[in-house]
């Protein structure tokens, strides 16, 4: 299967940097996009991030999003 155009390592680094800026800037409204990126990254490269770190990060982002909805 051929990789789609624009899906190379540079695009992946760009999306990862954008996600990092969202988390670092605490832009909670964009946390679901970061979660989706983490899920797709986990599916594409399962050994890149340890399972425990992945789950803790996802749980923290989901919790922060839920707290925003409650407030």
N, CA, C and O atoms as a GROMACS GRO file, in nm:
protein
  284
    1UNK      N    1   0.085  -0.117   0.000
    1UNK     CA    2   0.000   0.000   0.000
    1UNK      C    3   0.089   0.123   0.000
    1UNK      O    4   0.181   0.134   0.082
    2UNK      N    5   0.064   0.214  -0.088
    2UNK     CA    6   0.145   0.336  -0.099
    2UNK      C    7   0.101   0.437   0.006
    2UNK      O    8  -0.016   0.447   0.040
    3UNK      N    9   0.198   0.511   0.055
    3UNK     CA   10   0.165   0.615   0.152
    3UNK      C   11   0.100   0.733   0.081
    3UNK      O   12   0.142   0.768  -0.029
    4UNK      N   13   0.001   0.794   0.142
    4UNK     CA   14  -0.065   0.908   0.079
    4UNK      C   15   0.029   1.026   0.068
    4UNK      O   16   0.122   1.039   0.147
    5UNK      N   17   0.006   1.113  -0.030
    5UNK     CA   18   0.094   1.230  -0.044
    5UNK      C   19   0.084   1.320   0.078
    5UNK      O   20  -0.025   1.345   0.131
    6UNK      N   21   0.197   1.369   0.122
    6UNK     CA   22   0.201   1.458   0.239
    6UNK      C   23   0.201   1.384   0.371
    6UNK      O   24   0.186   1.448   0.476
    7UNK      N   25   0.218   1.253   0.371
    7UNK     CA   26   0.215   1.177   0.495
    7UNK      C   27   0.355   1.131   0.534
    7UNK      O   28   0.370   1.026   0.596
    8UNK      N   29   0.454   1.207   0.499
    8UNK     CA   30   0.591   1.169   0.530
    8UNK      C   31   0.632   1.210   0.669
    8UNK      O   32   0.550   1.260   0.747
    9UNK      N   33   0.759   1.191   0.701
    9UNK     CA   34   0.808   1.225   0.834
    9UNK      C   35   0.797   1.374   0.866
    9UNK      O   36   0.776   1.411   0.981
   10UNK      N   37   0.810   1.459   0.766
   10UNK     CA   38   0.800   1.603   0.792
   10UNK      C   39   0.660   1.641   0.835
   10UNK      O   40   0.642   1.724   0.925
   11UNK      N   41   0.560   1.582   0.772
   11UNK     CA   42   0.421   1.611   0.809
   11UNK      C   43   0.392   1.561   0.950
   11UNK      O   44   0.323   1.627   1.027
   12UNK      N   45   0.445   1.445   0.982
   12UNK     CA   46   0.424   1.389   1.116
   12UNK      C   47   0.488   1.478   1.222
   12UNK      O   48   0.429   1.501   1.327
   13UNK      N   49   0.607   1.528   1.194
   13UNK     CA   50   0.674   1.618   1.289
   13UNK      C   51   0.597   1.748   1.305
   13UNK      O   52   0.590   1.804   1.414
   14UNK      N   53   0.540   1.796   1.194
   14UNK     CA   54   0.463   1.920   1.200
   14UNK      C   55   0.339   1.904   1.286
   14UNK      O   56   0.308   1.990   1.368
   15UNK      N   57   0.267   1.793   1.269
   15UNK     CA   58   0.147   1.767   1.349
   15UNK      C   59   0.184   1.746   1.495
   15UNK      O   60   0.112   1.793   1.583
   16UNK      N   61   0.293   1.676   1.521
   16UNK     CA   62   0.336   1.655   1.659
   16UNK      C   63   0.372   1.788   1.725
   16UNK      O   64   0.341   1.810   1.842
   17UNK      N   65   0.438   1.877   1.651
   17UNK     CA   66   0.472   2.009   1.706
   17UNK      C   67   0.346   2.091   1.734
   17UNK      O   68   0.338   2.162   1.834
   18UNK      N   69   0.248   2.082   1.644
   18UNK     CA   70   0.123   2.154   1.665
   18UNK      C   71   0.050   2.101   1.789
   18UNK      O   72  -0.006   2.178   1.867
   19UNK      N   73   0.050   1.969   1.806
   19UNK     CA   74  -0.013   1.910   1.925
   19UNK      C   75   0.058   1.953   2.052
   19UNK      O   76  -0.005   1.981   2.153
   20UNK      N   77   0.190   1.958   2.046
   20UNK     CA   78   0.266   2.002   2.162
   20UNK      C   79   0.231   2.147   2.198
   20UNK      O   80   0.220   2.180   2.317
   21UNK      N   81   0.215   2.233   2.100
   21UNK     CA   82   0.178   2.372   2.126
   21UNK      C   83   0.039   2.381   2.188
   21UNK      O   84   0.015   2.465   2.274
   22UNK      N   85  -0.052   2.295   2.145
   22UNK     CA   86  -0.186   2.293   2.203
   22UNK      C   87  -0.181   2.253   2.349
   22UNK      O   88  -0.244   2.316   2.433
   23UNK      N   89  -0.105   2.148   2.379
   23UNK     CA   90  -0.095   2.101   2.518
   23UNK      C   91  -0.020   2.202   2.603
   23UNK      O   92  -0.062   2.231   2.715
   24UNK      N   93   0.087   2.255   2.551
   24UNK     CA   94   0.168   2.351   2.626
   24UNK      C   95   0.092   2.481   2.652
   24UNK      O   96   0.103   2.540   2.759
   25UNK      N   97   0.014   2.524   2.553
   25UNK     CA   98  -0.065   2.646   2.569
   25UNK      C   99  -0.196   2.624   2.641
   25UNK      O  100  -0.270   2.718   2.669
   26UNK      N  101  -0.226   2.497   2.671
   26UNK     CA  102  -0.348   2.458   2.742
   26UNK      C  103  -0.474   2.507   2.670
   26UNK      O  104  -0.566   2.561   2.732
   27UNK      N  105  -0.475   2.487   2.538
   27UNK     CA  106  -0.593   2.520   2.457
   27UNK      C  107  -0.686   2.400   2.462
   27UNK      O  108  -0.686   2.315   2.374
   28UNK      N  109  -0.767   2.397   2.568
   28UNK     CA  110  -0.848   2.279   2.599
   28UNK      C  111  -0.947   2.248   2.487
   28UNK      O  112  -0.983   2.132   2.467
   29UNK      N  113  -0.991   2.349   2.414
   29UNK     CA  114  -1.089   2.324   2.308
   29UNK      C  115  -1.032   2.238   2.196
   29UNK      O  116  -1.109   2.180   2.118
   30UNK      N  117  -0.899   2.227   2.186
   30UNK     CA  118  -0.836   2.145   2.083
   30UNK      C  119  -0.782   2.012   2.136
   30UNK      O  120  -0.718   1.938   2.061
   31UNK      N  121  -0.807   1.981   2.261
   31UNK     CA  122  -0.758   1.855   2.319
   31UNK      C  123  -0.814   1.732   2.247
   31UNK      O  124  -0.742   1.634   2.233
   32UNK      N  125  -0.940   1.732   2.201
   32UNK     CA  126  -0.988   1.613   2.127
   32UNK      C  127  -0.905   1.585   2.002
   32UNK      O  128  -0.886   1.469   1.967
   33UNK      N  129  -0.856   1.687   1.936
   33UNK     CA  130  -0.770   1.666   1.819
   33UNK      C  131  -0.638   1.602   1.859
   33UNK      O  132  -0.586   1.516   1.788
   34UNK      N  133  -0.585   1.644   1.972
   34UNK     CA  134  -0.460   1.584   2.021
   34UNK      C  135  -0.483   1.438   2.056
   34UNK      O  136  -0.399   1.353   2.028
   35UNK      N  137  -0.597   1.409   2.119
   35UNK     CA  138  -0.629   1.270   2.152
   35UNK      C  139  -0.641   1.184   2.026
   35UNK      O  140  -0.594   1.071   2.024
   36UNK      N  141  -0.702   1.238   1.924
   36UNK     CA  142  -0.713   1.164   1.798
   36UNK      C  143  -0.576   1.138   1.737
   36UNK      O  144  -0.550   1.030   1.683
   37UNK      N  145  -0.489   1.237   1.744
   37UNK     CA  146  -0.352   1.219   1.694
   37UNK      C  147  -0.279   1.111   1.773
   37UNK      O  148  -0.209   1.028   1.715
   38UNK      N  149  -0.295   1.112   1.905
   38UNK     CA  150  -0.230   1.010   1.987
   38UNK      C  151  -0.281   0.871   1.954
   38UNK      O  152  -0.203   0.775   1.950
   39UNK      N  153  -0.412   0.858   1.932
   39UNK     CA  154  -0.468   0.728   1.897
   39UNK      C  155  -0.414   0.679   1.763
   39UNK      O  156  -0.377   0.562   1.749
   40UNK      N  157  -0.409   0.768   1.664
   40UNK     CA  158  -0.360   0.726   1.533
   40UNK      C  159  -0.210   0.696   1.538
   40UNK      O  160  -0.162   0.606   1.468
   41UNK      N  161  -0.136   0.772   1.618
   41UNK     CA  162   0.006   0.746   1.633
   41UNK      C  163   0.030   0.611   1.700
   41UNK      O  164   0.120   0.536   1.662
   42UNK      N  165  -0.051   0.580   1.799
   42UNK     CA  166  -0.040   0.451   1.868
   42UNK      C  167  -0.069   0.336   1.773
   42UNK      O  168  -0.006   0.231   1.779
   43UNK      N  169  -0.167   0.356   1.684
   43UNK     CA  170  -0.202   0.251   1.588
   43UNK      C  171  -0.093   0.235   1.483
   43UNK      O  172  -0.064   0.124   1.440
   44UNK      N  173  -0.032   0.345   1.441
   44UNK     CA  174   0.069   0.340   1.335
   44UNK      C  175   0.203   0.289   1.386
   44UNK      O  176   0.271   0.211   1.318
   45UNK      N  177   0.242   0.332   1.506
   45UNK     CA  178   0.372   0.294   1.561
   45UNK      C  179   0.352   0.255   1.708
   45UNK      O  180   0.376   0.336   1.796
   46UNK      N  181   0.310   0.131   1.734
   46UNK     CA  182   0.277   0.092   1.872
   46UNK      C  183   0.395   0.095   1.969
   46UNK      O  184   0.374   0.112   2.089
   47UNK      N  185   0.516   0.080   1.922
   47UNK     CA  186   0.630   0.078   2.013
   47UNK      C  187   0.693   0.213   2.036
   47UNK      O  188   0.794   0.223   2.106
   48UNK      N  189   0.637   0.318   1.979
   48UNK     CA  190   0.697   0.450   1.989
   48UNK      C  191   0.686   0.508   2.130
   48UNK      O  192   0.782   0.564   2.183
   49UNK      N  193   0.570   0.493   2.190
   49UNK     CA  194   0.546   0.543   2.326
   49UNK      C  195   0.499   0.426   2.410
   49UNK      O  196   0.418   0.344   2.365
   50UNK      N  197   0.548   0.417   2.530
   50UNK     CA  198   0.505   0.308   2.618
   50UNK      C  199   0.355   0.318   2.644
   50UNK      O  200   0.298   0.427   2.650
   51UNK      N  201   0.294   0.203   2.660
   51UNK     CA  202   0.149   0.196   2.680
   51UNK      C  203   0.107   0.278   2.802
   51UNK      O  204   0.008   0.352   2.797
   52UNK      N  205   0.180   0.264   2.909
   52UNK     CA  206   0.145   0.334   3.032
   52UNK      C  207   0.149   0.486   3.014
   52UNK      O  208   0.060   0.556   3.061
   53UNK      N  209   0.251   0.537   2.947
   53UNK     CA  210   0.262   0.681   2.923
   53UNK      C  211   0.151   0.730   2.832
   53UNK      O  212   0.093   0.836   2.852
   54UNK      N  213   0.123   0.650   2.731
   54UNK     CA  214   0.015   0.685   2.638
   54UNK      C  215  -0.119   0.696   2.710
   54UNK      O  216  -0.192   0.793   2.692
   55UNK      N  217  -0.149   0.598   2.791
   55UNK     CA  218  -0.277   0.596   2.863
   55UNK      C  219  -0.286   0.709   2.966
   55UNK      O  220  -0.392   0.770   2.981
   56UNK      N  221  -0.178   0.737   3.036
   56UNK     CA  222  -0.180   0.846   3.134
   56UNK      C  223  -0.201   0.981   3.067
   56UNK      O  224  -0.273   1.066   3.119
   57UNK      N  225  -0.137   1.000   2.953
   57UNK     CA  226  -0.153   1.124   2.879
   57UNK      C  227  -0.296   1.138   2.828
   57UNK      O  228  -0.355   1.246   2.839
   58UNK      N  229  -0.351   1.032   2.773
   58UNK     CA  230  -0.488   1.036   2.723
   58UNK      C  231  -0.588   1.060   2.837
   58UNK      O  232  -0.683   1.138   2.822
   59UNK      N  233  -0.566   0.994   2.951
   59UNK     CA  234  -0.655   1.014   3.065
   59UNK      C  235  -0.650   1.158   3.115
   59UNK      O  236  -0.754   1.216   3.148
   60UNK      N  237  -0.531   1.215   3.121
   60UNK     CA  238  -0.518   1.352   3.166
   60UNK      C  239  -0.586   1.451   3.073
   60UNK      O  240  -0.650   1.545   3.119
   61UNK      N  241  -0.571   1.430   2.943
   61UNK     CA  242  -0.636   1.519   2.846
   61UNK      C  243  -0.788   1.506   2.852
   61UNK      O  244  -0.860   1.606   2.843
   62UNK      N  245  -0.836   1.384   2.867
   62UNK     CA  246  -0.981   1.363   2.878
   62UNK      C  247  -1.036   1.427   3.007
   62UNK      O  248  -1.143   1.486   3.006
   63UNK      N  249  -0.963   1.414   3.116
   63UNK     CA  250  -1.006   1.472   3.243
   63UNK      C  251  -1.012   1.624   3.234
   63UNK      O  252  -1.107   1.686   3.282
   64UNK      N  253  -0.911   1.685   3.175
   64UNK     CA  254  -0.909   1.829   3.160
   64UNK      C  255  -1.024   1.878   3.073
   64UNK      O  256  -1.084   1.981   3.101
   65UNK      N  257  -1.054   1.803   2.967
   65UNK     CA  258  -1.167   1.837   2.880
   65UNK      C  259  -1.299   1.826   2.956
   65UNK      O  260  -1.387   1.911   2.941
   66UNK      N  261  -1.313   1.722   3.038
   66UNK     CA  262  -1.436   1.705   3.115
   66UNK      C  263  -1.452   1.816   3.217
   66UNK      O  264  -1.563   1.865   3.238
   67UNK      N  265  -1.343   1.856   3.281
   67UNK     CA  266  -1.351   1.966   3.378
   67UNK      C  267  -1.394   2.096   3.311
   67UNK      O  268  -1.466   2.176   3.370
   68UNK      N  269  -1.351   2.117   3.189
   68UNK     CA  270  -1.392   2.238   3.117
   68UNK      C  271  -1.543   2.234   3.090
   68UNK      O  272  -1.610   2.336   3.101
   69UNK      N  273  -1.596   2.116   3.056
   69UNK     CA  274  -1.740   2.105   3.031
   69UNK      C  275  -1.821   2.128   3.157
   69UNK      O  276  -1.930   2.186   3.152
   70UNK      N  277  -1.769   2.083   3.270
   70UNK     CA  278  -1.841   2.099   3.397
   70UNK      C  279  -1.846   2.247   3.438
   70UNK      O  280  -1.946   2.296   3.489
   71UNK      N  281  -1.736   2.317   3.414
   71UNK     CA  282  -1.733   2.458   3.451
   71UNK      C  283  -1.817   2.534   3.353
   71UNK      O  284  -1.829   2.656   3.364
   0.00000   0.00000   0.00000
